[in-house]
Amino acid sequence: MSEAWTGVARRYWQRAGVAAKIDLRIAPALHTLDALLAGGESGAFDFVFIDADKPNYLAYYERALQLVRHGGIIASDNTLWSGAVADLKDQTDNTRALRALNDALLVDERVAISLLPLGDGVTLALKR
């Protein structure tokens, strides 16, 4: 929700020639996702990338699942969290939230998942 960071992003959007394709909304993410759903956007997206405050990852995922079409992809960043998700001694809020997301994705029959061990981990969820 930073004008400074979106200013940096805008420069790159311009250079890449994709600025006209980007609808930037600066607001709390849950409010934005709820507004998209209320506006009839369910199933309208091909791809959602989640990289935000970790305690809300499950809430973002549930909304994203409503927003992507069947065959759409939800990518969740930081799902390995530098290995902390496997360290049960780490009980910080962020680590517990990422563990909860990982646990939920593992048993969610609405999606097929694949964990990419890139950087801090990216989990891809393909909506069935």
C-alpha positions in Angstrom: 0.0 0.0 0.0 3.0 2.2 -0.6 3.0 5.0 -3.1 6.8 4.9 -3.1 7.0 1.2 -4.1 4.2 1.5 -6.6 6.0 4.5 -8.2 9.0 2.2 -8.8 6.7 -0.5 -10.2 5.0 2.0 -12.5 8.3 2.9 -14.1 8.9 -0.8 -14.9 5.3 -1.3 -16.2 5.9 1.6 -18.6 9.3 0.2 -19.7 7.7 -3.2 -20.3 4.8 -1.7 -22.2 2.2 -3.3 -19.9 1.0 -0.3 -17.9 -2.4 -0.2 -19.8 -3.0 -3.8 -18.6 -2.5 -3.1 -14.9 -5.4 -2.0 -12.6 -3.6 -0.8 -9.5 -5.7 -0.7 -6.3 -4.1 0.7 -3.2 -6.1 -0.5 -0.3 -5.9 -3.3 2.3 -5.9 -6.5 0.3 -8.8 -8.2 1.9 -11.0 -5.2 1.2 -9.9 -5.2 -2.5 -10.5 -9.0 -2.8 -13.9 -8.6 -1.2 -14.8 -5.8 -3.5 -13.9 -7.8 -6.5 -16.1 -10.7 -5.3 -18.9 -8.3 -4.5 -18.5 -6.8 -8.0 -19.2 -10.2 -9.6 -15.6 -11.1 -10.5 -15.8 -14.7 -9.3 -14.0 -17.0 -11.8 -12.7 -14.0 -13.8 -9.0 -14.4 -13.1 -6.4 -16.8 -14.6 -3.7 -16.1 -12.0 -3.4 -14.8 -8.4 -0.1 -14.2 -6.7 -0.1 -14.0 -2.9 2.8 -12.2 -1.2 1.5 -10.1 1.6 1.1 -10.1 5.4 1.5 -13.8 6.4 -1.3 -14.0 9.1 -3.9 -13.3 6.3 -2.5 -15.8 3.8 -5.4 -18.3 4.4 -8.0 -15.6 4.0 -6.3 -14.4 0.8 -6.2 -18.0 -0.5 -9.9 -18.6 0.1 -10.8 -15.4 -1.7 -8.3 -16.1 -4.5 -9.9 -19.5 -5.0 -13.2 -17.9 -5.6 -11.7 -15.3 -8.0 -9.7 -17.8 -10.3 -11.4 -19.8 -13.0 -11.3 -23.6 -13.1 -7.8 -24.3 -14.4 -6.5 -21.0 -12.9 -3.4 -20.8 -10.7 -2.8 -19.4 -7.3 0.8 -18.8 -6.4 1.7 -18.3 -2.8 5.1 -16.9 -2.0 7.3 -17.7 1.0 5.8 -21.1 1.7 9.2 -22.5 2.9 10.0 -19.4 5.0 13.7 -20.1 5.0 12.9 -23.6 6.4 11.2 -22.2 9.5 7.9 -24.0 8.6 9.7 -27.3 9.4 11.1 -26.0 12.7 8.3 -26.7 15.2 10.2 -24.6 17.8 9.5 -21.5 15.6 6.1 -20.4 16.8 6.2 -16.8 15.4 2.9 -15.6 14.0 4.2 -15.5 10.4 5.7 -19.0 10.6 2.5 -20.4 12.1 0.4 -18.7 9.4 2.5 -20.2 6.6 2.4 -23.6 8.3 -1.4 -23.3 8.4 -1.6 -22.4 4.8 0.6 -25.3 3.8 -1.5 -27.7 5.9 -4.7 -26.5 4.3 -3.3 -26.7 0.8 -2.2 -30.3 1.4 -5.7 -31.5 2.0 -7.7 -29.1 -0.2 -9.3 -31.3 -2.9 -10.4 -28.2 -4.8 -6.8 -27.8 -6.0 -3.8 -29.7 -7.2 -0.6 -28.3 -5.7 3.1 -28.2 -6.4 5.8 -26.7 -4.2 8.7 -25.0 -6.0 11.8 -24.8 -3.8 12.8 -21.4 -5.3 14.0 -18.7 -3.0 11.7 -18.9 0.1 9.4 -21.4 -1.6 6.4 -20.8 -4.0 3.4 -23.1 -3.9 1.3 -23.3 -7.0 -2.3 -24.4 -6.6 -4.2 -25.3 -9.8 -8.0 -24.9 -9.3 -9.7 -28.2 -10.3 
